[in-house]
Amino acid sequence: MAEKKPLGFRAIRVNAEASSLDKWRKQVIAGQPETGRAYAFISDEGTYMPGGEGTAPSPLTYFVSGMAL
């Protein structure tokens, strides 16, 4: 039996793939398959972390920014 969805229900899927660049720098390619678009995000820890260079926003900065949106 098919699951009944609430009126106005819309499933949203987001795919994300992360990779290490060097030291604390990471890259994530993320997007919604239904749009066919993907975006690259680079993150780096600040110099307060051994190996961090502060060349990009920290992962926590992205998280908090997403919550603000």
DSSP file (Angstrom, degrees, kcal/mol; ACC not computed):
  #  RESIDUE AA STRUCTURE BP1 BP2  ACC     N-H-->O    O-->H-N    N-H-->O    O-->H-N    TCO  KAPPA ALPHA  PHI   PSI    X-CA   Y-CA   Z-CA
    1    1 A M              0   0    0      0, 0.0     2,-0.1     0, 0.0     3,-0.0   0.000 360.0 360.0 360.0 133.4    0.0    0.0    0.0
    2    2 A A        -     0   0    0      1,-0.1     2,-0.3     0, 0.0     0, 0.0  -0.426 360.0-109.6 -72.8 143.6    1.4    3.4   -1.0
    3    3 A E        -     0   0    0     -2,-0.1     2,-0.5     1,-0.1    -1,-0.1  -0.564  31.0-125.2 -73.5 133.0    2.1    5.9    1.8
    4    4 A K        -     0   0    0     -2,-0.3    -1,-0.1    -3,-0.0     0, 0.0  -0.686  23.9-150.0 -82.6 126.1   -0.3    8.8    1.8
    5    5 A K        -     0   0    0     -2,-0.5     3,-0.1     1,-0.1     4,-0.0  -0.718  22.0-104.5 -95.3 144.8    1.4   12.2    1.6
    6    6 A P    >   -     0   0    0      0, 0.0     3,-2.2     0, 0.0    -1,-0.1  -0.302  50.4 -84.8 -62.4 151.4    0.0   15.3    3.2
    7    7 A L  T 3  S+     0   0    0      1,-0.3     0, 0.0     2,-0.0     0, 0.0  -0.347 119.0  19.7 -55.9 132.1   -1.5   17.9    0.8
    8    8 A G  T 3  S+     0   0    0      1,-0.3    -1,-0.3    -3,-0.1     2,-0.1   0.480  87.7 157.1  84.1   2.6    1.2   20.1   -0.6
    9    9 A F    <   +     0   0    0     -3,-2.2     2,-0.4    -4,-0.0    -1,-0.3  -0.362  15.9 179.9 -63.4 137.5    3.9   17.6    0.3
   10   10 A R        -     0   0    0     -2,-0.1     2,-0.3     2,-0.0    -1,-0.0  -0.940  20.2-141.3-141.8 117.5    7.1   18.0   -1.7
   11   11 A A        -     0   0    0     -2,-0.4     2,-0.5     2,-0.0    -2,-0.0  -0.602  16.7-163.6 -77.0 135.6   10.2   15.8   -1.2
   12   12 A I        -     0   0    0     -2,-0.3     2,-0.4     2,-0.0    -2,-0.0  -0.986   3.5-168.5-123.0 125.7   13.5   17.6   -1.5
   13   13 A R        -     0   0    0     -2,-0.5     2,-0.4     2,-0.0    21,-0.3  -0.943   3.7-173.7-116.3 134.7   16.7   15.7   -2.0
   14   14 A V        -     0   0    0     -2,-0.4     2,-0.4    18,-0.2    18,-0.2  -0.996   7.7-158.7-126.5 128.0   20.1   17.2   -1.6
   15   15 A N  E     -A   31   0A   0     16,-2.8    16,-2.1    -2,-0.4     2,-0.3  -0.839  11.4-178.4-103.7 143.9   23.3   15.3   -2.5
   16   16 A A  E     -A   30   0A   0     -2,-0.4     2,-0.4    14,-0.2    14,-0.2  -0.994  10.0-171.7-143.9 136.1   26.7   16.2   -1.1
   17   17 A E  E     -A   29   0A   0     12,-2.1    12,-2.3    -2,-0.3     2,-0.3  -0.989  11.9-161.2-130.2 123.8   30.1   14.7   -1.7
   18   18 A A  E     +A   28   0A   0     -2,-0.4     2,-0.3    10,-0.2    10,-0.2  -0.758  10.1 177.5-106.6 149.2   33.1   15.9    0.4
   19   19 A S  E     -A   27   0A   0      8,-2.4     8,-2.7    -2,-0.3     2,-0.4  -0.993  29.7-115.4-145.8 150.9   36.8   15.5   -0.3
   20   20 A S  E     -A   26   0A   0     -2,-0.3     6,-0.2     6,-0.2     3,-0.1  -0.684  24.1-179.2 -84.8 136.6   40.0   16.6    1.5
   21   21 A L  E     -     0   0A   0      4,-2.7     2,-0.3    -2,-0.4    -1,-0.2   0.858  62.7 -43.1 -97.2 -59.5   42.2   19.1   -0.4
   22   22 A D  E >  S-A   25   0A   0      3,-0.9     3,-2.8     0, 0.0    -1,-0.3  -0.922 101.6 -19.4-169.2 151.9   45.1   19.6    2.0
   23   23 A K  T 3  S-     0   0    0     -2,-0.3    29,-0.1     1,-0.3    -2,-0.1  -0.249 131.5 -20.4  45.8-120.0   45.6   20.0    5.8
   24   24 A W  T 3  S+     0   0    0     27,-0.7     2,-0.3    21,-0.1    -1,-0.3   0.446 108.5 116.0 -94.5  -1.6   42.2   21.2    7.1
   25   25 A R  E <   +A   22   0A   0     -3,-2.8    -4,-2.7    19,-0.1    -3,-0.9  -0.525  41.1 176.1 -73.7 131.6   40.9   22.4    3.7
   26   26 A K  E     -AB  20  43A   0     17,-2.2    17,-2.3    -2,-0.3     2,-0.4  -0.928  18.4-150.7-131.0 155.1   37.9   20.5    2.4
   27   27 A Q  E     -AB  19  42A   0     -8,-2.7    -8,-2.4    -2,-0.3     2,-0.4  -0.992   7.9-168.3-127.1 137.7   35.6   20.8   -0.6
   28   28 A V  E     -AB  18  41A   0     13,-2.7    13,-2.7    -2,-0.4     2,-0.6  -0.990   8.6-159.0-123.2 132.6   32.0   19.8   -0.9
   29   29 A I  E     +AB  17  40A   0    -12,-2.3   -12,-2.1    -2,-0.4     2,-0.3  -0.962  28.4 168.5-106.1 119.7   30.1   19.5   -4.1
   30   30 A A  E     +AB  16  39A   0      9,-2.6     9,-3.1    -2,-0.6     2,-0.3  -0.964   5.6 131.5-136.3 148.4   26.4   19.8   -3.3
   31   31 A G  E     -AB  15  38A   0    -16,-2.1   -16,-2.8    -2,-0.3     7,-0.2  -0.983  52.9 -88.2-176.5 176.1   23.2   20.2   -5.2
   32   32 A Q  E >>> - B   0  37A   0      5,-0.6     3,-1.7    -2,-0.3     4,-1.2  -0.913  27.6-147.4-104.1 118.4   19.6   19.1   -5.8
   33   33 A P  T 345S+     0   0    0      0, 0.0     3,-0.3     0, 0.0    -1,-0.1   0.825  95.4  63.3 -54.6 -34.1   19.4   16.4   -8.4
   34   34 A E  T 345S+     0   0    0    -21,-0.3   -22,-0.0     1,-0.2    -2,-0.0   0.758 107.6  42.4 -65.9 -22.9   16.0   17.7   -9.6
   35   35 A T  T <45S-     0   0    0     -3,-1.7    -1,-0.2     2,-0.2     3,-0.1   0.685  99.3-134.3 -94.0 -20.1   17.5   21.0  -10.7
   36   36 A G  T  <5 +     0   0    0     -4,-1.2     2,-0.3     1,-0.3    -2,-0.1   0.595  65.7 122.4  76.1   9.5   20.7   19.5  -12.3
   37   37 A R  E   < -B   32   0A   0     -5,-0.8    -5,-0.6     2,-0.0     2,-0.3  -0.812  37.6-178.2-108.1 147.1   22.8   22.2  -10.5
   38   38 A A  E     -B   31   0A   0     -2,-0.3     2,-0.3    -7,-0.2    -7,-0.3  -0.980   8.5-156.2-139.5 152.3   25.6   21.6   -8.1
   39   39 A Y  E     -B   30   0A   0     -9,-3.1    -9,-2.6    -2,-0.3     2,-0.4  -0.955  12.9-131.2-131.4 147.2   27.8   24.1   -6.2
   40   40 A A  E     -B   29   0A   0     -2,-0.3     2,-0.4   -11,-0.2   -11,-0.2  -0.834  19.2-171.2-101.2 135.1   31.3   23.9   -4.7
   41   41 A F  E     -B   28   0A   0    -13,-2.7   -13,-2.7    -2,-0.4     2,-0.4  -0.992   4.4-162.1-123.7 131.9   32.0   24.9   -1.1
   42   42 A I  E     -B   27   0A   0     -2,-0.4     2,-0.3   -15,-0.2   -15,-0.2  -0.931  11.1-176.7-111.1 137.2   35.5   25.2    0.3
   43   43 A S  E     +B   26   0A   0    -17,-2.3   -17,-2.2    -2,-0.4     2,-0.3  -0.948   7.3 174.9-131.3 156.2   36.1   25.2    4.0
   44   44 A D        -     0   0    0     13,-1.5     2,-0.1    12,-0.3   -19,-0.1  -0.976  29.7-118.4-153.9 144.2   39.2   25.6    6.2
   45   45 A E        -     0   0    0     -2,-0.3     9,-2.5    13,-0.1     8,-0.6  -0.494  39.1-104.9 -78.7 158.0   39.8   25.9    9.9
   46   46 A G    >   -     0   0    0      7,-0.2     3,-2.0     6,-0.2     6,-0.3  -0.165  38.6 -91.4 -75.3 175.4   41.3   29.1   11.2
   47   47 A T  T 3  S+     0   0    0      1,-0.3     4,-0.2     6,-0.2     5,-0.1   0.574 116.2  81.7 -67.8  -8.5   44.9   29.3   12.4
   48   48 A Y  T 3  S+     0   0    0      2,-0.1    -1,-0.3     3,-0.1     5,-0.0   0.683  86.5  67.8 -68.4 -16.4   43.7   28.5   16.0
   49   49 A M  S X  S-     0   0    0     -3,-2.0     3,-2.4     1,-0.0     2,-0.3  -0.889 102.3-107.2-102.0 132.5   43.8   24.8   14.7
   50   50 A P  T 3  S+     0   0    0      0, 0.0     3,-0.1     0, 0.0    -2,-0.1  -0.425 110.5  15.6 -58.1 120.2   47.2   23.3   14.0
   51   51 A G  T 3  S+     0   0    0      1,-0.4   -27,-0.7    -2,-0.3     2,-0.2   0.164  96.4 125.2  98.1 -17.2   47.3   23.1   10.2
   52   52 A G    <   -     0   0    0     -3,-2.4    -1,-0.4    -6,-0.3    -6,-0.2  -0.536  35.2-177.5 -74.4 141.3   44.4   25.5    9.7
   53   53 A E        -     0   0    0     -8,-0.6    -7,-0.2    -2,-0.2    -6,-0.2   0.483  34.9-127.1-118.2  -7.1   45.2   28.5    7.4
   54   54 A G        +     0   0    0     -9,-2.5    -8,-0.2    -8,-0.1     4,-0.1   0.818  62.4 138.5  66.0  30.5   41.9   30.4    7.5
   55   55 A T  S    S+     0   0    0    -10,-0.3    -1,-0.1     2,-0.1    -9,-0.1   0.547  70.5  13.8 -85.3  -6.9   41.7   30.5    3.7
   56   56 A A  S    S-     0   0    0    -11,-0.1   -12,-0.3   -12,-0.1   -13,-0.1  -0.952 100.4 -67.9-155.6 166.7   37.9   29.8    3.7
   57   57 A P        -     0   0    0      0, 0.0   -13,-1.5     0, 0.0    -2,-0.1  -0.278  55.4-111.5 -59.9 149.1   35.0   29.8    6.1
   58   58 A S     >  -     0   0    0    -15,-0.2     4,-1.7     1,-0.1     3,-0.3  -0.379  27.1-108.3 -74.5 160.4   35.0   27.1    8.7
   59   59 A P  H  > S+     0   0    0      0, 0.0     4,-2.3     0, 0.0     5,-0.1   0.883 122.1  55.7 -56.3 -38.0   32.5   24.3    8.6
   60   60 A L  H  > S+     0   0    0      1,-0.2     4,-2.7     2,-0.2     5,-0.2   0.871 102.7  55.7 -63.6 -36.0   30.8   25.8   11.6
   61   61 A T  H  > S+     0   0    0     -3,-0.3     4,-2.2     2,-0.2    -1,-0.2   0.917 108.8  46.9 -61.6 -43.5   30.4   29.2    9.7
   62   62 A Y  H  X S+     0   0    0     -4,-1.7     4,-2.4     2,-0.2    -2,-0.2   0.921 112.2  50.8 -63.4 -42.9   28.6   27.4    6.9
   63   63 A F  H  X S+     0   0    0     -4,-2.3     4,-1.9     1,-0.2    -2,-0.2   0.949 112.6  44.4 -60.0 -50.8   26.3   25.6    9.4
   64   64 A V  H  X S+     0   0    0     -4,-2.7     4,-1.8     1,-0.2    -1,-0.2   0.881 112.4  53.2 -64.7 -38.2   25.4   28.8   11.3
   65   65 A S  H  X S+     0   0    0     -4,-2.2     4,-1.2    -5,-0.2    -1,-0.2   0.912 107.6  51.3 -62.7 -42.0   24.8   30.6    8.0
   66   66 A G  H  < S+     0   0    0     -4,-2.4     3,-0.3     1,-0.2    -1,-0.2   0.890 108.4  51.4 -62.0 -39.5   22.5   27.9    6.8
   67   67 A M  H  < S+     0   0    0     -4,-1.9    -1,-0.2     1,-0.2    -2,-0.2   0.854 106.6  54.9 -65.6 -34.0   20.5   28.1   10.0
   68   68 A A  H  <        0   0    0     -4,-1.8    -1,-0.2     1,-0.3    -2,-0.2   0.771 360.0 360.0 -70.8 -25.5   20.2   31.9    9.5
   69   69 A L     <        0   0    0     -4,-1.2    -1,-0.3    -3,-0.3    -2,-0.2   0.500 360.0 360.0 -76.4 360.0   18.7   31.4    6.1
